[in-house]
Amino acid sequence: MKICANCNNQVEDNAAFCSNCGAQFTVNQQPPYNPQQVNYQMPPQPNNIPTYDPYDHTAEFDAQDISENKVISMLVYLMSIPGVIIALLASNKSKYAAFHVRQSLKFLVVEILSAICAIVLFWTIIVPIAYGGFMITLTVIKLICVYQICSGKAKEPAIIRSLNFLR
């Protein structure tokens, strides 16, 4: 409650005028501290956070190229080697399809290397089990890639994006 400086009448904290004498309250009058009304402020954001996704290459491609080659680009993730061959034969001039062919080839290399490790270390039992879990993870990431292609995006897939070959 505020107290009017003119007539000592008590008024509500949010009142702009005194209900008894009509005196106006000044702006700099602060209500008393109320611990239940604590103002929380967001911490300052660091300046080094990028405002863009460095793994999103959608802006590098023509919208018409993207719309014409969505299906071909999906095939490279869904069909692996046959999908890559189909994409290379069907749309060899498409930069969008070529981007997804490169990403699919990264998947293929990772799958082959992990299969070799699982075969060599099959006797350990844990390696083949880990290989199965890893293959499930790669399949989920491929399905995410297919969904992104349906949205018209060209993002480097997680896990595979850290591999610097086939840029």
C-alpha positions in Angstrom: 0.0 0.0 0.0 1.2 3.5 -0.9 0.7 6.5 1.4 -0.3 9.8 -0.2 2.3 12.5 0.6 -0.5 15.1 0.4 -3.2 13.7 2.8 -1.5 10.6 4.3 -4.3 8.4 2.8 -3.5 4.8 2.0 -4.0 3.8 -1.6 -3.2 0.7 -3.7 0.4 0.2 -5.0 -0.7 0.5 -8.6 -2.8 3.6 -8.2 -1.6 6.7 -10.2 -3.8 9.2 -8.2 -4.9 9.4 -4.6 -8.5 8.4 -4.1 -9.0 10.9 -1.3 -7.4 14.2 -2.5 -6.6 13.4 -6.2 -2.9 14.0 -5.9 -0.8 12.4 -8.6 1.9 10.0 -7.6 5.3 10.5 -9.1 6.9 7.9 -11.3 10.0 7.5 -9.1 8.0 6.3 -6.1 8.8 2.7 -5.7 6.6 0.3 -3.9 8.1 -1.4 -0.9 10.1 -4.6 -1.5 8.0 -7.7 -1.8 10.0 -10.9 -1.7 7.1 -12.7 -3.6 7.6 -10.5 -6.6 11.2 -11.1 -7.6 12.1 -10.1 -11.2 14.2 -12.8 -12.8 16.4 -11.7 -15.7 17.9 -13.9 -18.4 21.6 -14.2 -18.1 23.6 -12.4 -20.8 24.1 -14.6 -23.9 27.7 -15.1 -25.0 28.6 -13.5 -28.3 30.3 -16.5 -29.8 27.1 -18.5 -30.4 26.5 -18.8 -34.2 23.2 -17.4 -35.4 23.1 -20.0 -38.1 23.5 -23.8 -38.4 26.9 -24.5 -39.9 25.7 -28.0 -40.9 22.7 -26.7 -42.9 23.6 -26.3 -46.6 20.1 -25.7 -47.9 20.8 -22.1 -49.0 23.5 -23.4 -51.3 21.0 -25.1 -53.6 18.4 -23.9 -56.0 14.8 -24.4 -54.9 13.9 -26.0 -58.2 16.9 -28.4 -57.9 15.7 -29.4 -54.5 12.1 -29.9 -55.5 13.0 -31.9 -58.6 15.5 -34.2 -56.8 13.8 -35.0 -53.5 12.8 -38.5 -54.4 16.3 -39.4 -55.8 17.9 -37.9 -52.7 15.7 -40.1 -50.4 16.7 -43.2 -52.3 20.4 -42.8 -51.4 19.5 -43.2 -47.7 16.9 -45.8 -48.1 18.6 -48.1 -50.6 22.3 -47.5 -49.9 24.5 -48.7 -52.8 21.7 -49.2 -55.3 20.3 -45.8 -54.3 23.7 -44.1 -54.9 23.9 -45.7 -58.3 20.4 -44.7 -59.3 21.1 -41.1 -58.0 24.3 -40.9 -60.0 22.6 -42.1 -63.2 19.3 -40.3 -62.9 20.4 -36.9 -61.7 24.1 -36.5 -62.3 23.8 -32.7 -62.8 22.0 -32.0 -59.5 24.1 -30.5 -56.8 21.4 -31.3 -54.2 21.4 -35.0 -55.1 25.2 -35.0 -55.2 25.3 -33.6 -51.7 23.1 -36.4 -50.4 25.2 -39.0 -52.4 28.3 -37.8 -50.5 26.5 -38.1 -47.2 25.2 -41.5 -48.0 28.7 -42.6 -49.0 29.9 -41.5 -45.6 27.3 -43.7 -44.1 28.4 -46.6 -46.3 32.1 -46.2 -45.2 31.2 -46.1 -41.5 28.9 -49.2 -41.9 31.7 -51.1 -43.7 34.3 -50.2 -41.1 32.1 -51.0 -38.2 31.1 -54.4 -39.8 34.8 -55.3 -40.2 35.4 -54.5 -36.6 32.4 -56.6 -35.6 33.5 -59.5 -37.7 37.1 -59.4 -36.5 36.1 -59.2 -32.8 33.0 -61.4 -33.0 34.3 -63.7 -30.3 34.1 -60.9 -27.7 30.3 -60.9 -27.7 30.1 -57.3 -26.6 31.4 -55.9 -30.0 28.7 -57.5 -32.1 26.1 -56.3 -29.6 27.5 -52.8 -29.8 27.6 -53.1 -33.6 23.9 -53.9 -33.6 23.1 -50.9 -31.5 25.3 -48.7 -33.7 23.5 -49.9 -36.8 20.1 -49.1 -35.3 21.4 -45.6 -34.5 22.6 -45.2 -38.1 19.3 -46.3 -39.4 17.5 -43.8 -37.2 19.8 -41.0 -38.4 19.1 -42.1 -42.0 15.4 -41.8 -41.4 15.9 -38.4 -40.0 17.8 -37.5 -43.2 14.8 -38.7 -45.3 12.5 -36.6 -43.2 14.7 -33.5 -43.7 14.8 -34.2 -47.5 10.9 -34.2 -47.4 11.2 -30.8 -45.8 13.5 -29.6 -48.5 16.6 -29.3 -46.4 20.2 -30.3 -46.9 21.7 -30.9 -43.5 24.8 -32.9 -42.7 23.7 -35.9 -40.6 24.7 -36.2 -37.0 27.7 -38.5 -36.3 28.6 -38.5 -40.0 29.2 -34.8 -40.1 32.4 -35.1 -38.2 34.0 -37.2 -40.9 35.9 -34.8 -43.1 36.3 -36.9 -46.2 34.0 -36.5 -49.2 33.4 -32.8 -48.7 
